[in-house]
Amino acid sequence: MIEPDELPEFDSPQVTNITQAEVRTIRAEHVRMLQADAENIVAQEVELKQSAAGNVKANHIHAHQSAIAVANATEISVSQGAVGFVRAEKMSAGGFTGAVLAGSAEIHQGRANIVVGRDVHMEGARTGILFARNVSGNVTTTLDARGALIMGLVSGLFAGLMMLLMRSLFRRK
């Protein structure tokens, strides 16, 4: 296996195809990866299949059965994959997404912890927290207004009790 300090860097103005390899940084107009991983990708268009990427910045990202830590794109499409944080104008996902910040977001048969967007469409999806101007589709939120109020009250009560306990323990000494 290649050590992290020895990972190659690709800097190509055209198309870069990577299969079963580890790469530190890729800069190209079009990147295709199959069963590979990269720390950083900067490109016009990125296609990932059964691959992983740390930080991807592109106009268009298409990922299938892949994982991306941070994605910054104009348009991103993820199927059967996982993304930690997405910042995009238009996003379509099926799978797991940690946090989404998008103008238009579509999540089908997936899970998103936090979704912030102008127009959000969800079908068979679950979300923890949802902030959107327009919401359509069948969405299940884990934390609604009532749940947020109860969670805030319980958290405040717990924090207050912990502070009283700590104060009483340290006062005795």
Buried (B, 14 or more C-beta within 10 A) or exposed (E): EEEEEEBEEBEBEEEBEBEEBBBBBBBBBBBBBBBBBBBBBBBEBBBBBBBBBBBBBBBBBBBBBBBBBBBBBEBBBBBBBBBBBBBBBBBBBBBBBBBBBBEBBBBBBBBBBBBBBEBBBBBEBBBBBBEBEEBEEEBEBEBEEEEEEEEEEEEEEEEEEEEEEEEEEEEEE
